[in-house]
Amino acid sequence: MVKPKISGYMSKEINLVWFRNDLRVGDNPALFYAAEQGTVIGIYLEAVEQRKLHDDAACKIGFINDSVKELRKELNQLNIPLHSFKVEDYQQSAKKIEQLVKEYQANGVFFNNEYPLNEKERDEALEKILLKQGISVNRYDGDLIIPPGSVSTGKGEPYKVFTPYKKAWIEHHKMQGASPLPRPNKQSYKVDKQSDYDFSHEYRQDLWPAGERAAQERLKEFLPKAGYYKERRDIPSVKGTSMLSPYLAAGSISARQCIEALLDWHDGDEDAFYKDTWLSEIIWREFYRQIIIDNPEISKHKVFKSDAKEVWNGQQDLFEKWCQGKTGFPLIDAAMRQLLQTGWMHNRLRMNVAMFLNKLCLIDWRQGEDFFMRHLIDGDFASNNGGWQWCSSTGADGAPYFRIMSPITQSQRFDPEGKFIRKLVPELASLSDKDIHFPSSEQREELGYPQPIIDYKEARKRALELLS
């Protein structure tokens, strides 16, 4: 078999770098170490049927498509080609990599680990096949700041509660550190024509410009506001969060890069850095990843707490109204419309709509989890599952069963002037700051806004009786 015609190609070993949810050049362990050991050829595989099985949103797929294109530009500046291909599922992904290894006469395959069960089984199967053929397999944990299993309880068991996990995580990070890796060096040959599979879908490009450079710009834009993050992160009408979640999910930026920039913003003050609220949120991301690593049954739609009560007997018409943003509760409807219109939802509102569906409407949390994945541009299995199980009191360190957020009180507290509601539910814009949180029956009829689909007090009482 003839190797591709690339100048200088014969001088070094050939290493394939399989890009997945790590669409970046900086702080990419698989790419960095592959380039140190030989000549790199980048590969991206779009498993179209697997996407459907995993309920990935069209906006997320479109964002990833454009992120791959931006990655190709970055790699080409380093004289590294990136070939993208269509495959059906993960089984075909492994076969395609095996085929490309032979086609390029590669000596090694490099990739960063993914942690949900399907992805782990895919990678383990591929590793066995390649090792039998004498091909080296090099795996890294580029999606985590500290390696999996780095911290455990005094009994040597995985943490199930966030606060002690966070404390142990911080102690580990203080001792070991986790500095981002640099970009690899430029290769010496010219890139030839590259295979390119386009799997474009529409998404809000005005809100989410794709690629590594856009992610870094967004981080720079956020850091001056980091000092106000704790106070503003729960207010949906202002840009109080980093808005980096789609880039973290696609891997256009790494969590290590984020916290390194945060430490720099604190001028190296470790005391302030380790107390930072945004850092805590990033550690939550690490925690949920460790949870699915330690509990693979979660990837099979199982609850984390085996003794959790599951009393989801709500009517499906309630679910449909929730999906459409027509519940008759302004904050809930505004949140759902934000999701439908932008592919993203403010984190405080994710908790509100989840508890509303799960505890007040008694709809199985898995239906909400699936709906989120089908619409979120930042859809991430570990974080999405962790959030839904937290809200339904079935997950690791989940909210106690009696914690049920009132959609009216939450609205009054976090959107007191109704700015967010007015933007997303414009039919209520004429109401006063007081009435907009829960209009009267007459106001609803006049403005064409639906009556509430549940009686909040009765629904809360019923939930407490069932879940206690």
Secondary structure, 3 states (H helix, E strand, C coil): CCCCCCCCHHHCCEEEEEECCCCCCCCCHHHHHHHHHCEEEEEEEEEHHHHHHCCCCHHHHHHHHHHHHHHHHHHHCCCCCEEEEEECCHHHHHHHHHHHHHHCCCCEEEEECCCCHHHHHHHHHHHHHHHHCCCEEEEECCCCCCCCCCCCCCCCCCCCCHHHHHHHHHHHHHHHCCCCCCCCCCCCCCCCCCCCCCCCCCCCCCCCCCCHHHHHHHHHHHHHHHHHHHHHCCCCCCCCCCCCHHHHHHCCCCHHHHHHHHHHHCCCCHHHHHCCHHHHHHHHHHHHHHHHHHCHHHHHCCCCCCCCCCCCCCCHHHHHHHHHCCCCCHHHHHHHHHHHHHCCCCHHHHHHHHHHHHHHCCCCHHHHHHHHHHHCCCCCHHHHHHHHHHHCCCCCCCCCCCCCCCHHHHHHHHCCCCHHHHHHCHHHCCCCCCHHHCCCHHHHHHHCCCCCCCCHHHHHHHHHHHHC
